[in-house]
């Protein structure tokens, strides 16, 4: 050996390299189902009857949606939630906002029993 330091450096470099182990079996491309054949066929009949198939590429869930609240109700809820969110994200984490809110009577956490022994 003419260069023992070079040999030692090569061995050290090969030991310092990361080693990556992995399972050679690939993940399955599908997930097995627990449904029976008759349950799957019943789902298919139900989808064909209603005309809605959530697994279809042309499925649009908003097409069948209907609002039950008025515009004024939604706007009022949004404004209340916006003010609360702004207060809770404030510099004091909402402590002053919580202090202004009406709170019930404080709970007695520690005290002397009513009948002293």
N, C-alpha and C positions, 0 to 999 in steps of 0.2 A: 504494500500500500504506500503510494507516494504522498497522498493527501488525506490523512486521517481526519482533519478538521472538516474537509469537504464531505467526507462520508458521514460524519456525525451530523452535519447540518442537513444533509439529505434525509437521514433517518428521523431527525427531529421535525423536519417539515412534513414528512409523510404521516407522522403520528399526530401532528397538530391539526391536520385537515379534518373538517367535519365529516362524519359518517351518517348517512341517512338510510334508515331501514323503513321499509314499507311492506304492507301486506300485498302479495302479488295478485290476489284475487280481486277482480273489479267489483264495484258496488252494483247491485242489480238496478237495471234501468226502470223497473216497475216496482210497485209495492203490492204484495199479495193481498187479496181481499178476503174478508170473512163472510161475505154475503153468499147466499146460495144462488143457484141459477134462477130459481123461481122468483127470488127477491129482485134480482137484476132485471128480469123480464117485466115484473110488475112496475118497477121504476120507469122502464121504457114506455110501457103502455100509458102510465100517468103523464109522462112528458108529452107524448103524442096527443093525448086527450086535451091537455091544457095549452099546448102550443109553446111551452116554455121549456127550454133545455139549457140549464146553467153551464153545461160543458160544451156548448156550441160556440164556434168562433164568432158568430154574429149575435151572441147573447148581449142584451142591453138591459141591465137591471133597472135603469131609470125610466124606461119606457112604461113600466107598469106602476111607478111610484105615484102617490098622491099625497098632498099635504093636508094635514088636519088642523093646522094652526093658521091664524090670519097673519098678515104682514105686520100688523101692529104688535101682536104677541111676540113674534120672532124678534122684532126690533127691540122690544123692551127687554127680553131675555138677553140679547146680545149686549145691550148697554149695561145691564147689571153685571154680567160676567166680565165685561171689559174693565169696568171700574174696579171690581174685586181683583182681577188679574194684575192690573196696574199697581194696586195697593200692595199686593203680596210680593210683587217683584221690586218694590221700592228699596231704598237704601237700608231701611230698618226692618226689612222682611215682613212688613205689614203690621208691626207692633202698634203703631199709632192708629192705623185703621181699625184693628181689632179693639183697641181701647175706646174708640168712638162708637162701636157697635153696642147695642143693648145686650147686656149679659145677665143671665139669671143670678140669683143670690149665690154668693160664694159657698163652696162646700167646705165644711169643717173637717180638716184632715187630721188634726190632733187636738186633744183637749181633755179636760177633766170630766170623768163620768158624772152623770146626773146624781147618782147615789154613791157618795164617797164611802169607802169601807173603813 
